[in-house]
Amino acid sequence: MVVVLGAGFVGTAIARRLARDGGEHRLLSRSQVNYTDPAALARWLDAHPAEMLLNAAGWNGRSVDDVERDPRRAHPG
């Protein structure tokens, strides 16, 4: 199974493609598991073994313009 972290624009697009190609996958939002907490993510992965983990989490807006208008939101910290 492929686990896709981030149920936003990019993660959803990846999950749609996996579904279209018949790939077993699970799309996770931060509300389902706090994947920003390594221990929480490790516990979740222990309970749901994955062959691959794709990190599509983050904020990229709906266009490049969104990110250019608010670059700190796209790259916090």
Phi, psi and omega in degrees: 000143175259129176255126179251118177272129178104106182262031177270208185301308184288312181300319179295320178296318177297314181298321178298318180293317177300317179297317180298323181274002178081015181281135176287125183209168175219124179263123183246131171263163179295334178289338178278319176209134180282085184286359172279350177258106184306322181292319179295318179295318179299317178298317181296316180293328175299323181276342183224078184304140181232148174276332182212144177237120178250126180263104176247019181282148178139178179244121177233011179066195177258353180200170176299325180301320178302315182291321179294327178288332185221065186296331180293327178292325180286331181228072181294149175090000000 
